[in-house]
Amino acid sequence: MRRAADDGSAVGQSGWGRRPAAIEGVLMMVALASAAPWAAAGPAPPDDRPNRPAAPGSATNPKPNDAASTAYDRGVDAIAKGDYDAALRLFTEAIRLEPQYALAYAQRARAHCLNGELDQGIADCDSALGIDSGLSIAYCCRGAARVKPHEIDQALDDFNQAIRLDPRNIKALTNRAEVWRLKGEYDRGIADCNEAIRIDPRNAGAFSNRATAWLSKKEYGKAIADFDEAIRIDSRCASAHVNRGWAWTEQGQYDRAIADLDEGIRLDPTDPWAYNNRGVTRMLKKEYDRATSDFDEAIRLGLKDAGVYQNRGRSWRERRNHDRAIADFDEAIRLNPHLAGAYNDRGWTWALKGDLERALTDLDTAIRLDPRDGSAYARRAGIWAEKQDADRTLADSDRAIQLGQRTGTIFGLRGWAQYEKRQFEKAIADLDEAIRRGPGSAFNHKTRGVVRLLFSDLDGSIADLDEAVRLDPRDTEARDYRERAARERNHIETTLQNWPTQTTTLNLSDYFSGANSSAPVKATGDPGSSLRDRRGPKDDGGLSTYLQSISKPAPQ
């Protein structure tokens, strides 16, 4: 049996980092906007009594006999201790002794949900409401069990009914706040949390859920302040630590993130999403071995989510184990055939293995599923460049830049395509921008050096080619051009008109293979790998930082 978090939190977000959603006692997966990417929120700790039940002894809720009451009370204590199997046995005994015991059905439903048995929980809520249609706790519990993509509106209806019956039902308010967040109506969720805090200023779950709404709005300062308050009220609120950790990750403060995630795992070592979030953060710290171990643990704990396999695939790719990476991307696609990012990642991994046709097939699928993901266009542009197709390289580079992929890599690719199409002034402009954004690329310096040579800018050409050779001493082509530029400087009468019309190959295979440099790249977003088998140069050298600089993730 999996013991849920002490605070009864659940989880959400696909593809990049993961954010636990704060629906009490329900383990769920819900996608947040990325890219990936991707923190958490926690509900109020479970009460040991339902909210404002109908009065025992009423016509709709007959007073249970003493034996049934005893079993019921022991079941509530078992839930508080996290022993949900024992709670299920005790509530079942209470129902056997008193078949019309609506509260026992409602609490057994809660135990089922906390144990991850959502369908059984919904069935027990239905039974409770069949006995007592005014039982707020039963609507609240059923709403929590229904927080799934295809039942989100039914969940909202249940929370609305629970609040109508009991306007002070804090669980219903904080859970409805989470539903508003999942529907993208963050301000309505914040309003529900505000009301819950007005009713009970010491309710950690209300602060934690409001923090998650701030996190979704990318208002990280407000999110962290609310997580701080939730933790001050209840230092054992595991999900608040996990989610605050994700807020630190989003702000690039990875060490503080790891500290919070470590504490969340200490408080609840059975929460797979905490391991996933820590794995993502470790990838951003380039601790790929440890990241893989965290994803392994998340999966071992039963998290069969496409985004987790996608994350682990990325970590395997960074460790140069492309076959295991592809196996994980395969599983991610099996679990979610519409996950564009998994096709994108698998396509890039096929490119790393040299299978450009499979790479193109996967990237075409990724673009069909998500035509506004600039990273897929950027990666496909790199493959067209490797295939020496300047027209398609130019088209995909243009589209990638339009969609926000403004990295040194993509400007360098477009500069190469402009060069191949003899659009030299445009090539120079793009290569200037590429080098400004990522000055450590031997390929970009070499390409600009050749174009400058065509324009008889001999000093500029020699400076660029010198830098290309410094960054990649094995590039004999750059050396040859450098010698040619030096000869031209000694024979200044050479002009653009008598330059041979044949273009240089520019050896794009080196651009992909990583022969330029072994300096580490700077991760600027989603964890991932370069197209090269070795680490790329300092920021955007070569095709070195596609996944890092090409948009987040999916978390997804």
FENGI-V311902 format. One line per field, one symbol per residue. ss: DSSP state (@ for helix, = for strand, . for the rest). phi: phi as a letter, one per 40 degrees, with the letter a starting at -180 (. if undefined). psi: psi as a letter, one per 20 degrees, with the letter a starting at -180 (. if undefined). Layout:
BEGIN
ss->???
phi->???
psi->???
END
This chain:
BEGIN
ss->...........=......=..............................................@@@@@@@@@@@@@@@...@@@@@@@@@@@@@@....@@@@@@@@@@@@@...@@@@@@@@@@@@@@....@@@@@@@@@@......@@@@@@@@@@@@@@....@@@@@@@@@@@@@...@@@@@@@@@@@@@@....@@@@@@@@@@@@@...@@@@@@@@@@@@@@....@@@@@@@@@@@@@...@@@@@@@@@@@@@@....@@@@@@@@@@@@@...@@@@@@@@@@@@@.....@@@@@@@@@@@@@...@@@@@@@@@@@@@@....@@@@@@@@@@@@@...@@@@@@@@@@@@@@....@@@@@@@@@@@@@...@@@@@@@@@@@@@.....@@@@@@@@@@@@@...@@@@@@@@@@@@@@....@@@@@@@@@@@@@...@@@@@@@@@@@@@@....@@@@@@@@@@@@@@@.....@@@.........@@@@@@................................@@@@.......
phi->.cccddcgcbbahbgbcbbcccccgbcabbcbcc.dgh.aabccddccbccfcccdgcccbccccccccccccccccccccgcccccccccccccccaccccccccccdccccccgbccccccccdcccccacbcdcccccccccccbdcbcccccdccdcccccacbccdcccccdccdcccgcccccccccdcccccacbcccccccccccdcccgcccccccccdcdcccacccdccccccdcccdccgcccccccccdcccccacbcccccccccccccccgcccccdcccdcdccchccbdccccccdccccccgccccccdccdcdcccacbcdcccdcccccdcccgccccdccccccdcccacbccccccccdccccccgbcccdccccdcccdchcbbddccccccccccccgcccccccccdcccccacccccccccccccccccgcccccccccdcccccbccccccccccccccccccbcccbccccdcccccffcccdccgccabcccccbaccibccccbcccdabcfcbbdccbcgcbc.b
psi->ppprqhjkrarrpqherpopqlppjporppprq.obk.brqqrqqprjqromrqpqirhimqpqrggghggghhgghhghijnhgggggghggghhhnhknghhgghhggggghjjmgghggghgggghhgnikoghgggghgghjnqhijhhhgggghghghghnijnhghghhhhhghghjjmhhhghgghgghhggnijohhggghhhhghghjkmhghghghhggghggnijnghhgghhghghghjjmhghgggghggghghnijohhgggghgghhghjkmhghgghghghghhjjnmphhghgghhhhhhhjjnhghghghhghghghnijnhhgggghghhhghijnhghghgghggghhhnijohhgggghghghghjknhghggghggggghjjmmrhghhgghggghghjkmhghgggghghghhhnijogggggghggghhhjkmgggghgghghghghniinhghgghghghgghhimiiprhhjpqipqqhjmhhhhhikigrjqqrppjdqqbrriqirqraifkpbmhkghgilqrr.q.
END
